[in-house]
Structure formats: structure tokens, C-alpha cells
Amino acid sequence: MKTLPSQLDDIEELFDHADEDGDDQIGVTEFRGLMRVLDRQMRDEVASVRFIEIDTNRDGRIGFGEFRTWWLGA
């Protein structure tokens, strides 16, 4: 499935919203905050496990590429 430019804009906007400190990376605390906004019932422990799954390069941060891949389910 091809991603439309507007979808990429939406994904980038969501990423930027989560990136509270503006370092172009999402830390685990920022990710937990995003998950609380998207799913009010998600517990921090579940969000932390998701974070580890998304952080494919294992640097302890989620970059936009990792986030986009996860969000699109690729």
C-alpha cells in the first residue's frame, strides 16, 4: 500500500507532538505520554514494551523512521 503525502504529514505531526523536547527523537517518557493521549486505557508498562519493539536500532530512542514504520504497520 502506498502512503500518501498527507498521511506522512499526519504521521510527522503526531511524531512532532510527542517529541516534547524537540530533539527529533522520542524517548520512552514522551512515548508513554503519546500513548496516554491515543489510548487513555493503556498502562505505562504496556507502552514501555511497545517502545522497545519500535526502537529497532536499540538506541533507547525512537526516530521518525522507526515511528513511521511502526505507525504504518510495515
CNS distance restraints for C-alpha pairs under 8 A (distance, minus, plus):
assign (resid   3 and name CA) (resid   7 and name CA) 6.35 0.50 0.50
assign (resid   3 and name CA) (resid   8 and name CA) 7.00 0.50 0.50
assign (resid   4 and name CA) (resid   8 and name CA) 6.57 0.50 0.50
assign (resid   5 and name CA) (resid   9 and name CA) 6.25 0.50 0.50
assign (resid   6 and name CA) (resid  10 and name CA) 6.24 0.50 0.50
assign (resid   7 and name CA) (resid  11 and name CA) 6.18 0.50 0.50
assign (resid   8 and name CA) (resid  12 and name CA) 6.01 0.50 0.50
assign (resid   9 and name CA) (resid  13 and name CA) 6.05 0.50 0.50
assign (resid  10 and name CA) (resid  14 and name CA) 6.23 0.50 0.50
assign (resid  11 and name CA) (resid  15 and name CA) 6.17 0.50 0.50
assign (resid  11 and name CA) (resid  68 and name CA) 6.65 0.50 0.50
assign (resid  11 and name CA) (resid  71 and name CA) 7.59 0.50 0.50
assign (resid  12 and name CA) (resid  16 and name CA) 6.02 0.50 0.50
assign (resid  12 and name CA) (resid  64 and name CA) 7.47 0.50 0.50
assign (resid  12 and name CA) (resid  68 and name CA) 7.97 0.50 0.50
assign (resid  13 and name CA) (resid  17 and name CA) 6.10 0.50 0.50
assign (resid  14 and name CA) (resid  18 and name CA) 6.36 0.50 0.50
assign (resid  15 and name CA) (resid  19 and name CA) 6.18 0.50 0.50
assign (resid  15 and name CA) (resid  26 and name CA) 7.76 0.50 0.50
assign (resid  15 and name CA) (resid  64 and name CA) 6.90 0.50 0.50
assign (resid  15 and name CA) (resid  67 and name CA) 7.39 0.50 0.50
assign (resid  16 and name CA) (resid  20 and name CA) 7.45 0.50 0.50
assign (resid  16 and name CA) (resid  22 and name CA) 7.46 0.50 0.50
assign (resid  16 and name CA) (resid  24 and name CA) 7.53 0.50 0.50
assign (resid  18 and name CA) (resid  26 and name CA) 6.69 0.50 0.50
assign (resid  18 and name CA) (resid  30 and name CA) 5.71 0.50 0.50
assign (resid  18 and name CA) (resid  31 and name CA) 6.54 0.50 0.50
assign (resid  18 and name CA) (resid  33 and name CA) 7.28 0.50 0.50
assign (resid  18 and name CA) (resid  34 and name CA) 5.62 0.50 0.50
assign (resid  19 and name CA) (resid  23 and name CA) 6.94 0.50 0.50
assign (resid  19 and name CA) (resid  24 and name CA) 6.49 0.50 0.50
assign (resid  19 and name CA) (resid  25 and name CA) 6.26 0.50 0.50
assign (resid  19 and name CA) (resid  26 and name CA) 5.28 0.50 0.50
assign (resid  19 and name CA) (resid  27 and name CA) 7.91 0.50 0.50
assign (resid  19 and name CA) (resid  30 and name CA) 6.43 0.50 0.50
assign (resid  20 and name CA) (resid  30 and name CA) 6.73 0.50 0.50
assign (resid  24 and name CA) (resid  63 and name CA) 6.70 0.50 0.50
assign (resid  24 and name CA) (resid  64 and name CA) 7.32 0.50 0.50
assign (resid  25 and name CA) (resid  61 and name CA) 5.87 0.50 0.50
assign (resid  25 and name CA) (resid  62 and name CA) 5.44 0.50 0.50
assign (resid  25 and name CA) (resid  63 and name CA) 4.84 0.50 0.50
assign (resid  25 and name CA) (resid  64 and name CA) 6.99 0.50 0.50
assign (resid  26 and name CA) (resid  30 and name CA) 5.79 0.50 0.50
assign (resid  26 and name CA) (resid  31 and name CA) 6.16 0.50 0.50
assign (resid  26 and name CA) (resid  61 and name CA) 5.53 0.50 0.50
assign (resid  26 and name CA) (resid  62 and name CA) 4.93 0.50 0.50
assign (resid  26 and name CA) (resid  63 and name CA) 6.55 0.50 0.50
assign (resid  27 and name CA) (resid  31 and name CA) 6.11 0.50 0.50
assign (resid  27 and name CA) (resid  60 and name CA) 6.91 0.50 0.50
assign (resid  27 and name CA) (resid  61 and name CA) 4.93 0.50 0.50
assign (resid  27 and name CA) (resid  62 and name CA) 6.50 0.50 0.50
assign (resid  28 and name CA) (resid  32 and name CA) 6.10 0.50 0.50
assign (resid  28 and name CA) (resid  48 and name CA) 6.59 0.50 0.50
assign (resid  28 and name CA) (resid  51 and name CA) 6.45 0.50 0.50
assign (resid  28 and name CA) (resid  60 and name CA) 7.67 0.50 0.50
assign (resid  28 and name CA) (resid  61 and name CA) 7.11 0.50 0.50
assign (resid  29 and name CA) (resid  33 and name CA) 6.33 0.50 0.50
assign (resid  30 and name CA) (resid  34 and name CA) 6.33 0.50 0.50
assign (resid  31 and name CA) (resid  35 and name CA) 6.18 0.50 0.50
assign (resid  31 and name CA) (resid  47 and name CA) 7.28 0.50 0.50
assign (resid  31 and name CA) (resid  51 and name CA) 7.02 0.50 0.50
assign (resid  32 and name CA) (resid  36 and name CA) 6.22 0.50 0.50
assign (resid  32 and name CA) (resid  44 and name CA) 6.02 0.50 0.50
assign (resid  32 and name CA) (resid  47 and name CA) 5.60 0.50 0.50
assign (resid  32 and name CA) (resid  48 and name CA) 6.98 0.50 0.50
assign (resid  33 and name CA) (resid  37 and name CA) 6.49 0.50 0.50
assign (resid  34 and name CA) (resid  38 and name CA) 6.27 0.50 0.50
assign (resid  35 and name CA) (resid  39 and name CA) 5.63 0.50 0.50
assign (resid  35 and name CA) (resid  40 and name CA) 7.37 0.50 0.50
assign (resid  35 and name CA) (resid  42 and name CA) 6.77 0.50 0.50
assign (resid  35 and name CA) (resid  47 and name CA) 6.59 0.50 0.50
assign (resid  36 and name CA) (resid  40 and name CA) 4.76 0.50 0.50
assign (resid  36 and name CA) (resid  41 and name CA) 7.17 0.50 0.50
assign (resid  36 and name CA) (resid  42 and name CA) 6.32 0.50 0.50
assign (resid  36 and name CA) (resid  43 and name CA) 7.90 0.50 0.50
assign (resid  42 and name CA) (resid  46 and name CA) 6.55 0.50 0.50
assign (resid  42 and name CA) (resid  47 and name CA) 6.84 0.50 0.50
assign (resid  43 and name CA) (resid  47 and name CA) 6.43 0.50 0.50
assign (resid  44 and name CA) (resid  48 and name CA) 6.04 0.50 0.50
assign (resid  45 and name CA) (resid  49 and name CA) 6.44 0.50 0.50
assign (resid  46 and name CA) (resid  50 and name CA) 6.33 0.50 0.50
assign (resid  47 and name CA) (resid  51 and name CA) 6.08 0.50 0.50
assign (resid  48 and name CA) (resid  52 and name CA) 6.43 0.50 0.50
assign (resid  49 and name CA) (resid  53 and name CA) 6.45 0.50 0.50
assign (resid  50 and name CA) (resid  54 and name CA) 6.22 0.50 0.50
assign (resid  51 and name CA) (resid  55 and name CA) 6.10 0.50 0.50
assign (resid  51 and name CA) (resid  62 and name CA) 7.70 0.50 0.50
assign (resid  52 and name CA) (resid  56 and name CA) 7.58 0.50 0.50
assign (resid  52 and name CA) (resid  58 and name CA) 7.58 0.50 0.50
assign (resid  52 and name CA) (resid  60 and name CA) 7.85 0.50 0.50
assign (resid  54 and name CA) (resid  62 and name CA) 6.93 0.50 0.50
assign (resid  54 and name CA) (resid  66 and name CA) 6.23 0.50 0.50
assign (resid  54 and name CA) (resid  67 and name CA) 6.87 0.50 0.50
assign (resid  54 and name CA) (resid  70 and name CA) 6.30 0.50 0.50
assign (resid  55 and name CA) (resid  59 and name CA) 7.01 0.50 0.50
assign (resid  55 and name CA) (resid  60 and name CA) 6.67 0.50 0.50
assign (resid  55 and name CA) (resid  61 and name CA) 6.35 0.50 0.50
assign (resid  55 and name CA) (resid  62 and name CA) 5.32 0.50 0.50
assign (resid  55 and name CA) (resid  63 and name CA) 7.97 0.50 0.50
assign (resid  55 and name CA) (resid  66 and name CA) 6.58 0.50 0.50
assign (resid  56 and name CA) (resid  66 and name CA) 6.92 0.50 0.50
assign (resid  62 and name CA) (resid  66 and name CA) 6.01 0.50 0.50
assign (resid  62 and name CA) (resid  67 and name CA) 6.35 0.50 0.50
assign (resid  63 and name CA) (resid  67 and name CA) 6.22 0.50 0.50
assign (resid  64 and name CA) (resid  68 and name CA) 5.91 0.50 0.50
assign (resid  65 and name CA) (resid  69 and name CA) 6.13 0.50 0.50
assign (resid  66 and name CA) (resid  70 and name CA) 6.20 0.50 0.50
assign (resid  67 and name CA) (resid  71 and name CA) 5.97 0.50 0.50
assign (resid  68 and name CA) (resid  72 and name CA) 6.03 0.50 0.50
assign (resid  69 and name CA) (resid  73 and name CA) 6.08 0.50 0.50
assign (resid  69 and name CA) (resid  74 and name CA) 5.31 0.50 0.50
assign (resid  70 and name CA) (resid  74 and name CA) 6.35 0.50 0.50
